[in-house]
């Protein structure tokens, strides 16, 4: 019985560390969103930090509910897998929209002409007859 | 102890949402606003998970899942609209 009580105490510290780490990651990601100079660097900050922050927060919730109810409680994994799958897709779509809207690059961006070439390139359904 | 930690995390995520709100209002182009909305919904999922932890109930999980799905669909719909001028072709 004491080992189970110890498990509850230790898991509290573990969950607290996971929650604090996750919230820190999300704070840093949103700070980057507010602070960074152009759209493409802003796209970098929240998509990576938010998935990592959400992963830590959801893992903390998973551990806490599993220890409290003394059974495996893997509901949260559904959300984290869903976010891990969808965050790169939505980041890709937003980046492509920004490239085609010719958002300006920050000064010192390397290979800027590649972005211009990507903006010139049309999609597979975009073939006009001209 | 854990309730204090949850309160601190709620404050941090609230601050993060304020940063997103600032970018949503200021954002020079619509792509920045979409990105700010995307980050806002991810932060709100974390807030709901923390609320469920605070009350010790798994009821809020479904709300978080719903926000995750609707947020992805709306982000990709708006990005598709910006790219092609149409959502379903």
Backbone of each chain as ProteinMPNN parsed JSONL, in Angstrom:
{"seq_chain_A": "XXXXXXXXXXXXXXXXXXXXXXXXXXXXXXXXXXXXXXXXXXXXXXXXXXXXXXXXXXXXXXXXXXXXXXXXXXXXXXXXXXXXXXXXXXXXXXXXXXXXXXXXXXXXXXXXXXXXXXXXXXXXXXXXXX", "coords_chain_A": {"N_chain_A": [[0.836, -1.205, 0.0], [1.969, 1.178, 0.812], [3.756, 1.571, -1.248], [2.087, 2.2, -3.332], [1.066, 4.654, -2.436], [3.45, 6.112, -2.426], [3.879, 6.109, -5.159], [1.797, 7.77, -5.994], [2.635, 10.199, -4.872], [5.151, 10.643, -6.088], [4.339, 10.712, -8.736], [2.891, 13.032, -8.751], [4.904, 15.011, -8.64], [6.144, 14.443, -11.056], [4.066, 14.923, -12.903], [3.7, 17.634, -12.379], [6.148, 18.684, -13.26], [5.967, 18.056, -15.992], [3.712, 19.581, -16.747], [4.557, 22.217, -16.196], [6.751, 22.385, -17.927], [5.477, 22.028, -20.416], [3.741, 24.272, -20.49], [5.658, 26.277, -20.456], [6.915, 25.855, -22.936], [4.789, 26.469, -24.659], [4.414, 29.125, -24.023], [6.852, 30.226, -24.879], [6.654, 29.674, -27.603], [4.437, 31.267, -28.387], [5.421, 33.717, -27.732], [7.497, 33.92, -29.551], [5.908, 34.034, -31.833], [4.817, 36.569, -31.491], [7.074, 38.173, -31.584], [9.044, 37.678, -33.605], [10.61, 38.618, -36.812], [9.586, 38.266, -39.581], [6.991, 36.627, -41.607], [7.713, 33.953, -42.118], [9.605, 33.178, -40.235], [7.991, 33.543, -38.041], [6.178, 31.534, -38.471], [7.679, 29.357, -37.838], [8.071, 29.387, -35.024], [5.569, 28.961, -33.319], [4.535, 26.526, -34.375], [6.347, 24.476, -33.863], [6.942, 24.761, -31.103], [4.397, 24.66, -29.988], [3.415, 22.08, -30.574], [5.224, 20.518, -29.136], [4.818, 21.564, -26.554], [2.077, 21.004, -26.224], [2.258, 18.222, -26.352], [3.713, 17.629, -23.99], [1.941, 18.654, -22.033], [-0.366, 17.091, -22.473], [0.692, 14.575, -21.959], [1.254, 14.851, -19.249], [-1.387, 15.076, -18.279], [-2.322, 12.564, -18.998], [-0.711, 10.846, -17.404], [-1.485, 11.69, -14.843], [-4.28, 11.112, -14.722], [-4.125, 8.371, -15.128], [-2.79, 7.485, -12.826], [-4.518, 8.384, -10.819], [-6.969, 7.06, -11.315], [-6.085, 4.533, -11.345], [-5.858, 2.953, -13.57], [-5.051, 2.342, -16.995], [-5.128, 5.231, -18.955], [-5.622, 6.362, -21.754], [-6.773, 8.307, -23.333], [-5.852, 10.895, -23.921], [-3.792, 10.549, -25.65], [-4.959, 10.402, -28.127], [-5.583, 13.05, -28.841], [-2.979, 14.108, -28.859], [-1.694, 12.631, -30.87], [-3.279, 13.334, -33.02], [-2.746, 16.102, -33.135], [0.004, 16.047, -33.672], [-0.081, 14.988, -36.192], [-1.566, 16.886, -37.652], [-0.466, 19.452, -37.287], [1.979, 19.899, -38.873], [0.797, 19.775, -41.415], [-1.043, 21.932, -41.51], [0.772, 23.994, -41.082], [2.312, 23.79, -43.378], [0.379, 24.456, -45.304], [-0.227, 27.1, -44.606], [2.293, 28.279, -44.972], [2.632, 27.921, -47.725], [0.527, 29.458, -48.695], [1.451, 31.948, -47.839], [3.804, 32.209, -49.341], [2.752, 32.365, -51.918], [1.334, 34.682, -51.696], [3.37, 36.453, -51.695], [4.717, 37.374, -49.361], [6.935, 39.576, -47.673], [10.43, 38.789, -47.114], [12.519, 38.432, -44.22], [15.367, 40.513, -43.551], [18.556, 39.303, -44.607], [17.805, 36.72, -45.151], [18.694, 33.595, -46.378], [19.082, 32.184, -49.672], [16.988, 33.538, -50.994], [16.076, 33.759, -53.578], [15.103, 31.289, -54.171], [12.646, 31.196, -52.905], [11.29, 33.019, -54.441], [11.255, 31.626, -56.855], [9.652, 29.477, -56.08], [7.286, 30.818, -55.688], [6.693, 31.54, -58.265], [6.157, 29.103, -59.426], [3.505, 27.096, -60.533], [0.533, 25.407, -59.339], [-0.544, 21.951, -59.763], [-3.019, 21.916, -60.795], [-3.257, 24.312, -61.951], [-2.766, 24.906, -64.571], [-2.914, 27.111, -67.07], [-4.12, 27.977, -70.347], [-2.454, 29.692, -71.591]], "CA_chain_A": [[0.0, 0.0, 0.0], [2.828, 2.373, 0.859], [4.369, 1.804, -2.549], [1.105, 2.92, -4.147], [1.05, 6.055, -1.996], [4.66, 6.728, -2.954], [3.672, 6.323, -6.59], [0.966, 8.956, -6.168], [3.423, 11.393, -4.552], [6.15, 10.877, -7.13], [3.687, 11.069, -9.987], [2.527, 14.452, -8.655], [6.055, 15.815, -9.075], [6.352, 14.198, -12.49], [3.016, 15.649, -13.641], [3.958, 19.067, -12.244], [7.251, 19.038, -14.162], [5.478, 18.006, -17.371], [2.81, 20.71, -17.002], [5.335, 23.454, -16.246], [7.524, 22.374, -19.172], [4.581, 22.25, -21.545], [3.286, 25.668, -20.496], [6.811, 27.108, -20.849], [7.097, 25.735, -24.382], [3.736, 27.199, -25.364], [4.674, 30.558, -23.824], [7.955, 30.62, -25.76], [6.156, 29.656, -28.975], [3.596, 32.432, -28.659], [6.3, 34.885, -27.671], [8.13, 33.986, -30.865], [4.894, 34.509, -32.784], [4.639, 38.019, -31.351], [8.305, 38.951, -31.625], [9.949, 37.452, -34.732], [10.463, 39.724, -37.776], [8.73, 38.101, -40.757], [6.0, 35.566, -41.448], [8.254, 32.599, -42.183], [10.166, 32.871, -38.917], [6.864, 33.418, -37.115], [5.576, 30.215, -38.676], [8.532, 28.36, -37.188], [8.018, 29.346, -33.557], [4.463, 28.275, -32.64], [4.219, 25.166, -34.811], [7.184, 23.503, -33.152], [6.802, 24.86, -29.653], [3.065, 24.269, -29.531], [3.245, 20.627, -30.557], [5.991, 19.986, -28.007], [4.128, 21.96, -25.331], [0.851, 20.208, -26.097], [2.646, 16.845, -26.047], [4.06, 17.527, -22.569], [0.742, 18.862, -21.221], [-1.246, 15.929, -22.591], [1.346, 13.462, -21.266], [1.005, 15.067, -17.83], [-2.773, 14.725, -17.997], [-2.424, 11.086, -19.121], [-0.103, 10.221, -16.229], [-2.27, 12.006, -13.652], [-5.528, 10.336, -14.705], [-3.798, 6.946, -14.984], [-2.458, 7.206, -11.428], [-5.687, 8.615, -9.979], [-8.004, 6.046, -11.498], [-5.403, 3.248, -11.245], [-5.996, 2.158, -14.793], [-4.435, 3.08, -18.093], [-6.087, 6.253, -19.376], [-4.85, 6.866, -22.894], [-7.568, 9.195, -24.195], [-5.127, 12.087, -24.337], [-2.925, 10.216, -26.78], [-5.69, 10.669, -29.37], [-5.38, 14.463, -29.184], [-1.588, 14.442, -29.209], [-1.392, 12.075, -32.192], [-3.975, 14.183, -33.998], [-2.007, 17.362, -33.291], [1.288, 15.781, -34.329], [-0.331, 14.77, -37.617], [-2.162, 18.017, -38.363], [0.301, 20.703, -37.187], [2.802, 20.141, -40.065], [-0.037, 19.995, -42.604], [-1.554, 23.308, -41.523], [1.914, 24.902, -41.253], [2.658, 23.751, -44.803], [-0.607, 25.205, -46.096], [-0.061, 28.54, -44.344], [3.524, 28.73, -45.612], [2.423, 28.003, -49.168], [-0.306, 30.646, -48.936], [2.273, 33.15, -47.66], [4.715, 32.315, -50.482], [2.025, 32.829, -53.103], [0.946, 36.083, -51.48], [4.609, 37.234, -51.771], [5.058, 38.058, -48.119], [8.362, 39.923, -47.687], [11.329, 38.019, -46.262], [13.346, 39.232, -43.317], [16.702, 40.787, -44.086], [19.525, 38.273, -44.287], [17.332, 35.38, -45.486], [19.506, 32.975, -47.418], [18.369, 31.545, -50.776], [15.716, 34.244, -51.19], [15.571, 33.569, -54.942], [14.346, 30.032, -54.199], [11.27, 31.529, -52.528], [10.699, 33.648, -55.62], [10.971, 30.564, -57.824], [8.505, 28.715, -55.587], [6.079, 31.613, -55.901], [6.389, 31.512, -59.693], [5.694, 27.786, -59.836], [2.065, 26.95, -60.372], [0.098, 24.106, -58.876], [-0.763, 20.985, -60.841], [-4.311, 22.203, -61.418], [-3.273, 25.723, -62.311], [-2.28, 25.114, -65.929], [-3.754, 27.885, -67.974], [-3.799, 27.673, -71.739], [-1.689, 30.782, -72.2]], "C_chain_A": [[0.868, 1.251, 0.0], [3.447, 2.645, -0.496], [3.396, 2.533, -3.457], [1.02, 4.387, -3.75], [2.275, 6.795, -2.51], [4.506, 7.036, -4.429], [2.856, 7.585, -6.821], [1.771, 10.221, -5.918], [4.422, 11.692, -5.662], [5.483, 11.31, -8.428], [3.214, 12.517, -9.95], [3.685, 15.331, -9.114], [6.283, 15.678, -10.566], [5.342, 14.988, -13.32], [3.26, 17.155, -13.566], [5.073, 19.504, -13.178], [6.784, 19.052, -15.611], [4.601, 19.219, -17.692], [3.583, 22.016, -17.114], [6.131, 23.522, -17.549], [6.647, 22.652, -20.376], [4.121, 23.696, -21.639], [4.431, 26.594, -20.896], [7.013, 27.066, -22.365], [6.036, 26.543, -25.127], [3.943, 28.699, -25.213], [5.775, 31.033, -24.761], [7.492, 30.666, -27.222], [5.325, 30.876, -29.301], [4.411, 33.719, -28.583], [7.026, 35.058, -29.009], [7.168, 34.478, -31.921], [4.741, 36.012, -32.707], [5.9, 38.785, -31.741], [9.045, 38.864, -32.958], [9.617, 38.357, -35.926], [9.558, 39.456, -38.969], [7.887, 36.841, -40.627], [6.644, 34.193, -41.341], [8.934, 32.219, -40.874], [9.061, 32.742, -37.877], [6.186, 32.071, -37.251], [6.367, 29.143, -37.928], [8.226, 28.236, -35.701], [6.817, 28.578, -33.014], [4.227, 26.858, -33.1], [5.086, 24.147, -34.096], [6.939, 23.555, -31.662], [5.436, 24.391, -29.189], [2.891, 22.767, -29.541], [4.016, 20.009, -29.398], [5.303, 20.319, -26.681], [2.857, 21.173, -25.12], [1.183, 18.771, -25.758], [2.955, 16.678, -24.569], [2.825, 17.672, -21.701], [-0.167, 17.637, -21.253], [-0.641, 14.709, -21.911], [1.16, 13.6, -19.759], [-0.402, 14.672, -17.44], [-2.972, 13.217, -18.027], [-1.902, 10.402, -17.868], [-0.975, 10.452, -15.0], [-3.541, 11.169, -13.592], [-5.24, 8.846, -14.543], [-3.506, 6.608, -13.538], [-3.694, 7.355, -10.551], [-6.695, 7.477, -10.086], [-7.423, 4.645, -11.514], [-5.734, 2.341, -12.415], [-5.419, 3.009, -15.926], [-5.481, 3.977, -18.755], [-5.479, 6.97, -20.574], [-5.685, 7.718, -23.841], [-6.74, 10.334, -24.775], [-4.209, 11.825, -25.521], [-3.615, 10.513, -28.102], [-5.444, 12.11, -29.807], [-3.946, 14.706, -29.598], [-1.212, 13.849, -30.556], [-2.048, 12.918, -33.274], [-3.218, 15.484, -34.226], [-0.683, 17.138, -33.995], [1.09, 15.554, -35.82], [-0.743, 16.056, -38.319], [-1.313, 19.281, -38.312], [1.229, 20.912, -38.395], [1.97, 20.426, -41.306], [-0.525, 21.437, -42.651], [-0.406, 24.306, -41.667], [2.342, 24.953, -42.708], [1.683, 24.588, -45.608], [-0.468, 26.701, -45.876], [1.205, 29.065, -45.007], [3.362, 28.882, -47.109], [1.56, 29.212, -49.515], [0.529, 31.91, -48.825], [3.235, 33.33, -48.821], [3.971, 32.864, -51.695], [1.478, 34.231, -52.931], [2.155, 36.997, -51.447], [4.844, 38.039, -50.509], [6.552, 38.372, -48.126], [9.172, 39.066, -46.717], [12.069, 38.957, -45.334], [14.71, 39.456, -43.956], [17.652, 39.677, -43.661], [19.015, 36.873, -44.533], [18.178, 34.804, -46.603], [18.602, 32.308, -48.454], [17.01, 32.199, -51.016], [15.161, 34.006, -52.589], [14.813, 32.248, -55.074], [12.884, 30.275, -53.858], [10.557, 32.163, -53.72], [10.339, 32.595, -56.67], [9.766, 29.737, -57.397], [7.208, 29.477, -55.8], [5.678, 31.622, -57.368], [5.733, 30.191, -60.098], [4.204, 27.645, -59.583], [1.748, 25.552, -59.883], [-0.262, 23.218, -60.05], [-2.095, 21.256, -61.536], [-4.373, 23.597, -62.004], [-2.917, 25.97, -63.769], [-3.293, 25.894, -66.742], [-3.332, 27.547, -69.4], [-2.946, 28.747, -72.392], [-0.232, 30.402, -72.41]], "O_chain_A": [[0.582, 2.236, -0.682], [3.648, 3.8, -0.869], [3.799, 3.377, -4.257], [0.915, 5.264, -4.608], [2.185, 7.935, -2.966], [4.941, 8.086, -4.903], [3.16, 8.377, -7.713], [1.628, 11.205, -6.644], [4.538, 12.828, -6.124], [5.999, 12.174, -9.138], [3.139, 13.168, -10.992], [3.49, 16.277, -9.877], [6.575, 16.653, -11.258], [5.7, 15.635, -14.304], [3.059, 17.873, -14.546], [4.98, 20.553, -13.816], [7.15, 19.944, -16.376], [4.722, 19.815, -18.762], [3.319, 22.828, -18.0], [6.188, 24.567, -18.198], [7.024, 23.423, -21.258], [4.108, 24.283, -22.721], [4.213, 27.584, -21.595], [7.25, 28.094, -22.999], [6.343, 27.221, -26.107], [3.685, 29.464, -26.143], [5.666, 32.099, -25.367], [7.873, 31.557, -27.98], [5.481, 31.466, -30.37], [4.124, 34.688, -29.285], [7.156, 36.166, -29.529], [7.547, 35.245, -32.806], [4.555, 36.67, -33.731], [5.81, 39.93, -32.183], [9.617, 39.857, -33.408], [8.483, 38.818, -36.053], [8.808, 40.353, -39.353], [8.035, 36.079, -39.672], [6.185, 33.353, -40.567], [8.853, 31.068, -40.445], [9.164, 31.943, -36.947], [5.677, 31.522, -36.273], [5.806, 28.157, -37.449], [8.132, 27.13, -35.171], [7.021, 27.603, -32.291], [3.762, 26.037, -32.309], [4.612, 23.063, -33.756], [6.749, 22.521, -31.021], [5.315, 23.793, -28.12], [2.285, 22.214, -28.623], [3.527, 19.085, -28.747], [5.211, 19.472, -25.793], [2.566, 20.724, -24.011], [0.478, 18.148, -24.963], [2.519, 15.708, -23.95], [2.651, 16.921, -20.741], [-0.675, 17.195, -20.223], [-1.368, 13.892, -21.346], [0.937, 12.609, -19.063], [-0.614, 14.023, -16.416], [-3.689, 12.656, -17.198], [-2.543, 9.502, -17.327], [-1.188, 9.537, -14.205], [-3.858, 10.584, -12.556], [-6.01, 8.131, -13.901], [-3.924, 5.554, -13.058], [-3.909, 6.554, -9.641], [-7.21, 6.992, -9.079], [-8.156, 3.67, -11.675], [-5.869, 1.126, -12.268], [-5.317, 4.231, -15.819], [-6.582, 3.53, -19.075], [-4.895, 8.044, -20.436], [-5.351, 7.844, -25.019], [-6.886, 10.699, -25.942], [-3.885, 12.728, -26.292], [-2.956, 10.839, -29.089], [-5.14, 12.376, -30.969], [-3.693, 15.42, -30.569], [-0.485, 14.483, -31.32], [-1.449, 13.184, -34.316], [-3.06, 15.925, -35.364], [-0.282, 17.95, -34.83], [1.963, 15.878, -36.625], [-0.326, 16.305, -39.45], [-1.422, 20.116, -39.209], [1.27, 22.027, -38.914], [2.372, 21.22, -42.156], [-0.441, 22.094, -43.688], [-0.573, 25.349, -42.298], [2.692, 26.014, -43.223], [2.09, 25.343, -46.491], [-0.574, 27.487, -46.817], [1.206, 30.171, -45.548], [3.872, 29.829, -47.707], [1.818, 29.908, -50.498], [0.354, 32.843, -49.609], [3.474, 34.456, -49.256], [4.486, 33.72, -52.414], [1.187, 34.905, -53.919], [2.011, 38.194, -51.2], [5.133, 39.234, -50.567], [7.355, 37.535, -48.537], [8.689, 38.669, -45.656], [12.227, 40.141, -45.631], [15.147, 38.674, -44.8], [17.588, 39.171, -42.541], [19.692, 35.909, -44.177], [18.363, 35.433, -47.645], [17.48, 31.912, -48.138], [16.008, 31.513, -51.216], [13.948, 34.04, -52.794], [13.983, 32.091, -55.97], [11.99, 29.655, -54.433], [9.385, 31.889, -53.98], [9.278, 32.652, -57.291], [8.952, 29.34, -58.231], [6.162, 28.882, -56.059], [4.494, 31.699, -57.697], [4.877, 30.152, -60.982], [3.708, 28.036, -58.527], [2.563, 24.635, -59.988], [-0.285, 23.668, -61.196], [-2.293, 20.888, -62.694], [-5.417, 24.022, -62.5], [-2.777, 27.123, -64.177], [-4.379, 25.406, -67.057], [-2.305, 26.905, -69.619], [-2.735, 28.724, -73.605], [0.549, 31.209, -72.914]]}, "seq_chain_B": "XXXXXXXXXXXXXXXXXXXXXXXXXXXXXXXXXXXXXXXXXXXXXXXXXXXXXXXXXXXXXXXXXXXXXXXXXXXXXXXXXXXXXXXXX", "coords_chain_B": {"N_chain_B": [[-0.329, 20.765, -3.975], [-0.308, 20.338, -6.696], [-2.483, 21.783, -7.614], [-1.684, 24.423, -7.333], [0.42, 24.44, -9.173], [-1.047, 24.019, -11.487], [-2.472, 26.395, -11.558], [-0.359, 28.225, -12.002], [0.492, 27.347, -14.521], [-1.813, 27.892, -15.978], [-1.771, 30.678, -15.872], [0.567, 31.155, -17.361], [-0.149, 30.154, -19.885], [-2.286, 31.774, -20.405], [-0.942, 34.201, -20.718], [0.496, 33.549, -23.004], [-1.653, 33.352, -24.778], [-2.385, 36.001, -24.816], [-0.205, 37.114, -26.19], [-0.664, 35.915, -28.68], [-3.106, 37.107, -29.269], [-2.312, 39.73, -29.571], [-0.761, 39.526, -31.878], [-2.779, 38.736, -33.571], [-4.385, 41.013, -33.712], [-2.576, 42.968, -34.612], [-1.158, 41.868, -36.745], [0.382, 42.163, -39.901], [-0.574, 41.039, -42.273], [-3.08, 38.82, -43.702], [-2.233, 36.203, -43.47], [-0.628, 36.143, -41.2], [-2.607, 36.524, -39.331], [-4.124, 34.204, -39.571], [-2.235, 32.365, -38.655], [-1.968, 33.258, -36.027], [-4.539, 32.687, -35.061], [-4.501, 29.906, -35.306], [-2.493, 29.225, -33.447], [-3.779, 30.197, -31.199], [-5.983, 28.432, -30.924], [-4.663, 26.063, -30.361], [-3.482, 26.727, -27.927], [-5.814, 27.055, -26.441], [-6.75, 24.455, -26.292], [-4.87, 23.381, -24.533], [-5.54, 24.882, -22.265], [-8.102, 23.858, -21.707], [-7.493, 21.198, -21.129], [-6.004, 21.619, -18.811], [-8.016, 22.654, -17.189], [-9.65, 20.398, -16.91], [-7.847, 18.798, -15.489], [-7.701, 20.292, -13.148], [-10.272, 20.181, -12.028], [-10.352, 17.497, -11.821], [-11.717, 15.769, -13.534], [-12.564, 13.791, -16.39], [-14.234, 14.79, -18.228], [-13.886, 17.025, -19.798], [-12.319, 16.334, -21.843], [-13.501, 15.628, -24.294], [-14.344, 18.071, -25.263], [-11.876, 19.267, -25.76], [-10.899, 17.615, -27.785], [-12.759, 18.137, -29.771], [-12.277, 20.865, -30.268], [-9.688, 20.647, -31.283], [-10.093, 19.246, -33.704], [-11.93, 20.923, -35.128], [-10.414, 23.24, -35.237], [-8.197, 22.52, -36.839], [-9.529, 21.944, -39.252], [-10.682, 24.439, -39.854], [-8.423, 26.095, -40.074], [-7.082, 24.907, -42.265], [-9.047, 25.261, -44.176], [-9.23, 28.066, -44.476], [-6.615, 28.617, -45.303], [-6.567, 27.217, -47.714], [-8.494, 28.645, -49.083], [-7.166, 31.07, -49.35], [-5.087, 30.265, -50.996], [-6.278, 29.255, -53.385], [-8.585, 30.676, -53.891], [-10.944, 29.456, -53.5], [-12.757, 26.951, -51.702], [-13.825, 24.298, -51.805], [-13.356, 22.68, -54.697]], "CA_chain_B": [[0.774, 21.3, -4.766], [-0.601, 20.292, -8.12], [-3.431, 22.842, -7.998], [-0.883, 25.647, -7.521], [1.138, 24.309, -10.449], [-2.02, 24.211, -12.574], [-2.758, 27.827, -11.629], [0.783, 28.889, -12.65], [0.463, 26.994, -15.951], [-2.912, 28.633, -16.58], [-1.295, 32.04, -16.078], [1.53, 31.194, -18.472], [-0.836, 29.951, -21.162], [-3.045, 33.002, -20.64], [0.012, 35.177, -21.27], [0.757, 33.128, -24.389], [-2.814, 33.713, -25.586], [-2.334, 37.449, -25.018], [0.739, 37.336, -27.299], [-1.356, 35.556, -29.928], [-4.131, 38.129, -29.533], [-1.616, 40.91, -30.076], [-0.414, 39.273, -33.282], [-4.046, 38.677, -34.314], [-4.851, 42.383, -33.953], [-1.587, 43.783, -35.292], [-0.626, 41.154, -37.889], [0.285, 43.005, -41.085], [-1.275, 40.4, -43.379], [-4.059, 37.833, -43.216], [-1.567, 34.949, -43.11], [-0.24, 36.253, -39.788], [-3.802, 36.368, -38.492], [-4.456, 32.768, -39.534], [-1.263, 31.705, -37.782], [-2.304, 33.618, -34.65], [-5.73, 31.918, -34.68], [-4.064, 28.52, -35.163], [-1.817, 29.112, -32.152], [-4.781, 30.425, -30.154], [-6.791, 27.247, -30.627], [-3.819, 25.064, -29.686], [-3.373, 27.138, -26.523], [-7.079, 26.837, -25.737], [-6.808, 23.021, -25.96], [-4.09, 23.199, -23.303], [-6.327, 25.441, -21.158], [-9.194, 22.946, -21.356], [-6.882, 20.041, -20.464], [-5.654, 22.044, -17.449], [-9.266, 22.757, -16.438], [-10.032, 19.036, -16.55], [-6.953, 18.346, -14.415], [-7.989, 21.034, -11.925], [-11.481, 19.62, -11.432], [-10.198, 16.057, -11.672], [-12.69, 15.022, -14.323], [-12.162, 13.568, -17.783], [-15.347, 15.222, -19.083], [-13.505, 18.116, -20.702], [-11.497, 15.788, -22.912], [-14.221, 15.666, -25.565], [-14.288, 19.45, -25.752], [-10.54, 19.514, -26.307], [-10.802, 16.899, -29.069], [-13.605, 18.868, -30.733], [-11.573, 22.089, -30.666], [-8.546, 20.273, -32.122], [-10.546, 18.905, -35.061], [-12.489, 22.1, -35.802], [-9.331, 24.192, -35.495], [-7.432, 22.099, -38.03], [-10.36, 22.088, -40.451], [-10.863, 25.853, -40.205], [-7.143, 26.632, -40.557], [-6.785, 24.456, -43.627], [-10.026, 25.838, -45.092], [-8.871, 29.443, -44.79], [-5.387, 28.605, -46.099], [-6.941, 26.776, -49.059], [-9.189, 29.763, -49.719], [-6.152, 32.056, -49.748], [-4.279, 29.728, -52.086], [-6.98, 28.963, -54.619], [-9.774, 31.495, -54.071], [-12.105, 28.589, -53.391], [-12.44, 25.94, -50.7], [-14.084, 22.984, -52.414], [-13.429, 22.952, -56.137]], "C_chain_B": [[0.368, 21.403, -6.222], [-1.571, 21.397, -8.533], [-2.705, 24.174, -8.176], [-0.155, 25.615, -8.845], [0.183, 24.556, -11.616], [-2.377, 25.68, -12.713], [-1.624, 28.577, -12.343], [0.762, 28.62, -14.157], [-0.66, 27.746, -16.663], [-2.511, 30.087, -16.837], [-0.347, 32.141, -17.254], [0.828, 31.053, -19.806], [-1.734, 31.147, -21.47], [-2.161, 34.099, -21.219], [0.323, 34.851, -22.731], [-0.407, 33.509, -25.292], [-2.878, 35.216, -25.803], [-1.359, 37.807, -26.141], [0.068, 37.039, -28.635], [-2.39, 36.61, -30.285], [-3.499, 39.39, -30.094], [-1.255, 40.724, -31.544], [-1.678, 39.233, -34.138], [-4.549, 40.083, -34.635], [-3.876, 43.123, -34.854], [-1.218, 43.237, -36.663], [-0.731, 41.879, -39.212], [-0.486, 42.359, -42.229], [-2.204, 39.335, -42.829], [-3.383, 36.515, -42.842], [-1.098, 34.966, -41.656], [-1.444, 36.034, -38.888], [-4.229, 34.908, -38.442], [-3.523, 32.037, -38.585], [-1.566, 32.005, -36.317], [-3.53, 32.846, -34.183], [-5.377, 30.457, -34.449], [-3.399, 28.308, -33.806], [-2.796, 29.311, -31.004], [-5.582, 29.16, -29.876], [-5.949, 26.161, -29.979], [-3.656, 25.415, -28.212], [-4.668, 26.878, -25.769], [-7.276, 25.344, -25.436], [-6.05, 22.765, -24.658], [-4.848, 23.742, -22.096], [-7.427, 24.475, -20.731], [-8.653, 21.712, -20.652], [-6.53, 20.401, -19.016], [-6.91, 22.178, -16.584], [-9.748, 21.379, -16.001], [-9.159, 18.474, -15.449], [-7.328, 19.004, -13.096], [-9.219, 20.472, -11.236], [-11.397, 18.115, -11.286], [-11.223, 15.247, -12.431], [-12.216, 14.899, -15.76], [-13.237, 14.055, -18.75], [-14.912, 16.221, -20.13], [-12.687, 17.619, -21.881], [-12.189, 15.9, -24.269], [-14.225, 17.073, -26.148], [-12.947, 19.753, -26.391], [-10.388, 18.843, -27.668], [-11.584, 17.633, -30.156], [-12.898, 20.125, -31.214], [-10.399, 21.75, -31.572], [-8.996, 20.01, -33.551], [-11.062, 20.138, -35.796], [-11.404, 23.113, -36.127], [-8.529, 23.803, -36.719], [-8.245, 22.314, -39.299], [-10.483, 23.552, -40.844], [-9.554, 26.462, -40.704], [-6.873, 26.203, -41.988], [-7.796, 25.023, -44.612], [-9.639, 27.256, -45.468], [-7.593, 29.504, -45.624], [-5.668, 28.186, -47.533], [-7.651, 27.903, -49.799], [-8.194, 30.815, -50.184], [-5.369, 31.573, -50.956], [-5.044, 29.723, -53.392], [-8.164, 29.863, -54.874], [-11.06, 30.699, -53.985], [-11.744, 27.51, -52.382], [-12.639, 24.536, -51.263], [-14.284, 23.218, -53.9], [-14.125, 21.808, -56.845]], "O_chain_B": [[0.645, 22.394, -6.898], [-1.505, 21.896, -9.656], [-3.054, 24.964, -9.053], [-0.103, 26.614, -9.562], [0.537, 25.207, -12.599], [-2.566, 26.176, -13.824], [-1.875, 29.447, -13.176], [0.981, 29.522, -14.965], [-0.496, 28.185, -17.801], [-2.855, 30.663, -17.87], [-0.425, 33.076, -18.051], [1.165, 31.752, -20.762], [-1.929, 31.502, -22.632], [-2.583, 34.839, -22.108], [0.403, 35.74, -23.579], [-0.202, 33.935, -26.428], [-3.362, 35.674, -26.838], [-1.639, 38.692, -26.95], [0.203, 37.797, -29.596], [-2.542, 36.971, -31.452], [-4.061, 40.041, -30.975], [-1.418, 41.636, -32.355], [-1.657, 39.647, -35.297], [-5.084, 40.314, -35.719], [-4.297, 43.833, -35.767], [-0.995, 43.988, -37.613], [-1.844, 42.195, -39.631], [-1.009, 43.074, -43.084], [-2.138, 38.983, -41.651], [-3.892, 35.782, -41.994], [-1.156, 33.951, -40.963], [-1.331, 35.437, -37.817], [-4.65, 34.421, -37.393], [-3.958, 31.191, -37.803], [-1.442, 31.129, -35.462], [-3.573, 32.393, -33.039], [-5.882, 29.833, -33.516], [-3.697, 27.343, -33.101], [-2.668, 28.676, -29.957], [-5.839, 28.84, -28.715], [-6.447, 25.411, -29.139], [-3.686, 24.537, -27.349], [-4.638, 26.521, -24.592], [-7.902, 24.999, -24.433], [-6.519, 22.03, -23.789], [-4.812, 23.141, -21.022], [-7.663, 24.289, -19.537], [-9.258, 21.222, -19.698], [-6.729, 19.596, -18.105], [-6.885, 21.859, -15.395], [-10.199, 21.202, -14.87], [-9.644, 17.759, -14.571], [-7.284, 18.364, -12.045], [-9.231, 20.299, -10.017], [-12.282, 17.507, -10.684], [-11.566, 14.141, -12.013], [-11.549, 15.791, -16.284], [-13.171, 13.776, -19.948], [-15.481, 16.277, -21.22], [-12.392, 18.376, -22.806], [-11.553, 16.225, -25.271], [-14.125, 17.255, -27.361], [-12.876, 20.411, -27.429], [-9.822, 19.424, -28.594], [-11.141, 17.738, -31.3], [-12.904, 20.432, -32.407], [-10.131, 22.476, -32.529], [-8.372, 20.482, -34.501], [-10.688, 20.382, -36.943], [-11.456, 23.772, -37.165], [-8.212, 24.654, -37.551], [-7.724, 22.803, -40.301], [-10.401, 23.886, -42.026], [-9.56, 27.254, -41.647], [-6.486, 27.016, -42.827], [-7.454, 25.25, -45.772], [-9.706, 27.626, -46.64], [-7.479, 30.324, -46.535], [-5.081, 28.731, -48.468], [-7.44, 28.096, -50.996], [-8.342, 31.388, -51.263], [-5.024, 32.361, -51.837], [-4.51, 30.148, -54.417], [-8.718, 29.833, -55.973], [-12.132, 31.187, -54.343], [-10.569, 27.182, -52.216], [-11.741, 23.697, -51.206], [-15.245, 23.864, -54.318], [-14.288, 21.844, -58.065]]}, "name": "protein", "num_of_chains": 2, "seq": "XXXXXXXXXXXXXXXXXXXXXXXXXXXXXXXXXXXXXXXXXXXXXXXXXXXXXXXXXXXXXXXXXXXXXXXXXXXXXXXXXXXXXXXXXXXXXXXXXXXXXXXXXXXXXXXXXXXXXXXXXXXXXXXXXXXXXXXXXXXXXXXXXXXXXXXXXXXXXXXXXXXXXXXXXXXXXXXXXXXXXXXXXXXXXXXXXXXXXXXXXXXXXXXXXXXXXXXXXXX"}
